[in-house]
């Protein structure tokens, strides 16, 4: 049965997964998509990746992308939510990517301001975002124009198994997360674990813990994409980790959410 070993009763009592706050790339992607929706006939510029106000060449690596001011506000809202609920994790794990580390730092700062002290986070490279290889930091529209053969191959293969040249599939992300869950199963029995990562890591955690199918993954990508600074929670019930809430963004009310 999918996920059975990762759900053994002597593993963590609870896993809470948070996606990082809005990043500079997230904002640029959203602005580009909005522009294309409002003026689809104009298409993309003849050069570049078609990302309004964002130059991937200036960033260097996906791992180094910073949060926007909105993303910082979103991270603060997560910290307040944890503090107001009195939720103190035993273990905090964070992706090594800058946007995730910044999110965690703001969560901890805001929680401490309200009297909740979180454990020092441990970086774990298995929580990094999905690596997109030659398609890194390219919008869907830019991929259609600059890499049409890859856009077609992705549609044919499907999101779970499509691996861009030099990159990873979502199934690859799931494989590394399975090793993380196995470690937690042995090293953190009964622990409450807080994870700060990316949309791909949150989605694949759900895939593993709930035994989802490829069809389920495709549906979630289309209808319920993991939001910035969203909170997803699994808690042990009847001997295994079960979903309590997924992609929860109620704490972000009043913040311009994307």
N, C-alpha and C positions, 0 to 999 in steps of 0.2 A: 504493500500500500504506500502511495506517495507520501513522504513526510513523516512516516511512522517513527523512524529512529530519531528524528529531530524533535519529536513531541513526547519523548519518554518522560514519565512522571517525575523522575529525579532531576530533570533539567530546570531551567528558569521558571519561576512562578508567573512572571509577566514580562512581556517585551513591548516597549513603547517605541515606535519608530517615527521620527520627525524628518520631513524633507527640509532642506535649507531654505532660507528666505530668498526672495527674488534677487537674482543676480543681474549683472549688467547685460549678459547675453540673453537671459530670459526676457528682459525689458525690450531689447533690440529685436528679438524674434517676434514678440507680440506686436511691436510697432510696425514691423514689416508686413506681418500678416494682416493687420488692420488696414494698412495702406493698400494692399492688394485687393482686399474685400471691397474697399470704397472705390477703387479705380482699377478693376481687373484688366481692362483693355490696355493700360499703360505697361503692364508687365514689369520686368526687372530691368535695372540698368544693364548696359552692355558689358560692363566690367565689374569685378568684385563679387561679393557674395550676397548682395542685395539686402544687407542689414542696416536699417536706418540708424545713423548716429553711432555705429559701433564698427570698429576696424579690427578684425581678428588678428591681423599682423602686428598691431600695437600691443595686444595682450600677450602673445607668445604661446602660452599653453592653456588648454582648458582648465588645468588644475589651478591656475593662478587668477582666475576670474573673481572679481570682488562682488560684494553685495551692493545693491542700490540703497538709497535712503529708505525706500519703501521696504526693502528686504530687511534692513536693520530694525525698522518698526515692527515688522512681522515677527522677527526673532524675539524681540522684547515681549510681545504678546504671548508667545509660547512660555517664556519664563514666568510671566504673571499667572498664566493658567496653572502651571505646575505648583507654584507657590500657594495660590488660593485653594487648590485641591489638597495641599499638604503632601504631595507625592515626592518622596525622597527615594531615588533609585539607589541600589547597592553598587551598580556598575554603570559607567557611562562610556560608550564607545562612539568614536567619531571618524568620519572619512578624513583622510589627510588633505583633501582639496580645500583651498582657501575659503570658498564660500560656505562650506560646511563647518570649518573650524571657527570662522567668524560668527556664524549662527550660534554655535555652542557657547562661545565666549559671551555673547550678549544674553543668551538664555540664563547662563550661570550668574551673570552680573545682576540681571533683573530679579531673578529668584532670590539672590542674597539680599537685595535691597528690601525685599519683603520678608526676610527672615528665614529663607530656606537655603541651606548650604548644600550644594551638590558635590559629589566626589570629583576628584580631578579626572578629566577625560583621558581615555587611552586611544591613541590613533591606531586605526587598523586599516591597512591598504585594501583589504577585501571589501570594504565599504565604499570604495571609490566609485565614481560614476561609470556608466558603460562607456568603453573606449570606442570611438567612432572612426578611428583610422583616417583614411583620406577624406572622409566626410566631416571631420571635426569642425564644429562651429559653422556649419552650413545649414541654412534654412531648407525646408522641404522644397520651396520654390526654386532655390538656387541649385539644389541637387537635380531637380527635374531638368534644368537648363544646362548645367555644367557636367552632370554625370547621369545622363538619361538611361544608360544601360544599367546602372546601379539602382536607379529608381524602379525600373521595370523588374529587376531581379528581386528587389525587396518585396514588391507586390506578389511576385510568383512564389517566393519561398515563405513569406509570412514573417511577422515581427519577431516571433519567439526564436526562430532558427536563422534568420538573416544575419550574416556576419560581413560587414563592409571590409574592403581590403585594408589590412593592417589594424582591424578593430575587433570587436567582440559582438556576439549575439547575446540576446537576453538569456538564453540558455547557459552561456558561458558565465554570466553574472550569477545565475542560480547555482552553478557548480561551486564558485568560490564562497557563496553565502552558506552552502551546505557545510563546508568545512568550518566556518565560523560557528554555526549552530551546533555542530558536533563538539567543538571546544567548549561552548557554553554549557552544553548538556553535562559535560564531565567536570567543568571547573566552577560552575555557578548554580549548584542545586538549590532550588527554592529562592533564587535571587530575583530582584526586580531590576530589569535592564533597560536603560535608555540608549537608543541609537539615533545618531544624527547623520543623515546621509543624503541620498538623491532619489529622484523619482524612480529610476530603474531599480535601486536597491529596495525601496519600499514595495514596489510592485512584485518583485521576485521573492521577497519575504512572504508576501501573501500567497504567491504561487506555491511555495514550498509548504508553509504551515497549514494551508487549507486544502492542499492537494488539488489545485486547479488544473484545468486542461488548457491546451493551446487555444481552443475556442474562447474559453473564459478570459484569457490574457488579451486576445484580440478585442473582445467586447469592452474590457476595462480601459484599454488604450483609447478606444473610440468614445466611450460614454462617460468614463469616470477617471480622467487623468489625474495623477497625484499632484495636488496643488502645492505651491510654495508655502512652507511653514505649516503644512497640515500635520495632524497627529493621527497615527494609526496604532491600535492597541490590541494585543492578544493576551489572554489570561488563562491559566490552567483551570479547567473545569472538567470533571469526570475523567481525570487522569491525562488530559492532553491540552495543549495550547489551543484556545478557540478565539475566534474574532469577537471583540467587544464593539469596536467602532473602527471604521476605515475612512481615511481621507477626511477627517473631521476638521472643519475650518470655522467653527462657531466662535472661537476665541479671536478671530480676525475681524469680527464685525466692527465697522467704523474705520477700518483700514482699507484702502483701495486695493482689493485682492486681484491677483492674476493667477 
